[in-house]
Amino acid sequence: GQQLNQSPQSMFIQEGEDVSMNCTSSSIFNTWLWYKQDPGEGPVLLIALYKAGELTSNGRLTAQFGITRKDSFLNISASIPSDVGIYFCAGQLSGTYKYIFGTGTRLKVLA
Amino acid sequence: SAVISQKPSRDICQRGTSLTIQCQVDSQVTMMFWYRQQPGQSLTLIATANQGSEATYESGFVIDKFPISRPNLTFSTLTVSNMSPEDSSIYLCSALQGTNYGYTFGSGTRLTVV
């Protein structure tokens, strides 16, 4: 079935550093979403992207919808300890309201 | 965005028993979904909960094992039937308010089957 590959799988960074992660697929998606999940909680929506090439920011977070519609990128600037968590991308299957999720990027921030 | 309350938040169950998870949304939503997240893994869609009719299941998931109800636009239940240790997982309810909004998730039900 369709799969979203996220990289890197995990990251250890120093507080204050910038972070980049990406999500790729062999399929085209109409919408890309980025979520963050804290331990014991459900995922929380960070950014939604609706158009190829779109670049959207939410505070220190910036995400882009790839021009081919097969990939997306999330950047976090000046990381802080509360950025720790698992980040998931999700792509909307064409012609449906269903989303499939990426494999996740586990972020750890060292103070 | 909608606020989703899910309960129980966690449970430990004996194998062979069943558990029903409830999902309540604070506003009417277009669609509701159930996901499973196995430890350290990504989210896998179990089914779309359809209001007033049978749920639509994804490949690998069947109604006998995961019966779902959605009697109205704000409430749904997922039952995990005849549980085995392999069913130990986090079960997440999600809702879609409109076509231009992403999913909102409940905080999940952490199920352990012993």
Contacts between the chains, C-beta under 8 A, distances in Angstrom:
chain1	res1	chain2	res2	distance
A	1	B	59	7.0
A	31	B	102	7.7
A	33	B	102	4.3
A	33	B	103	7.3
A	35	B	102	7.8
A	35	B	105	7.9
A	40	B	107	7.4
A	40	B	108	7.7
A	40	B	110	7.5
A	41	B	107	5.2
A	41	B	108	7.1
A	42	B	4	7.7
A	42	B	6	7.8
A	42	B	92	5.3
A	42	B	94	7.7
A	42	B	105	3.4
A	42	B	106	5.3
A	42	B	107	4.8
A	42	B	108	5.0
A	43	B	43	7.2
A	43	B	92	7.8
A	43	B	103	8.0
A	43	B	105	5.1
A	44	B	105	7.4
A	45	B	1	7.5
A	45	B	102	4.6
A	45	B	103	7.1
A	45	B	104	6.9
A	48	B	100	7.9
A	48	B	101	7.3
A	48	B	102	4.8
A	50	B	100	6.9
A	88	B	42	6.6
A	88	B	43	7.0
A	90	B	102	7.4
A	90	B	103	7.5
A	97	B	30	7.5
A	97	B	31	5.4
A	97	B	48	7.7
A	97	B	96	5.8
A	97	B	99	7.2
A	98	B	33	7.4
A	98	B	45	6.2
A	98	B	48	7.0
A	99	B	45	7.7
A	99	B	102	7.6
A	99	B	103	6.4
A	100	B	45	7.1
A	101	B	42	4.8
A	101	B	43	4.3
A	101	B	44	7.8
A	102	B	42	6.4
A	103	B	42	5.2
A	104	B	41	7.9
A	104	B	42	5.4
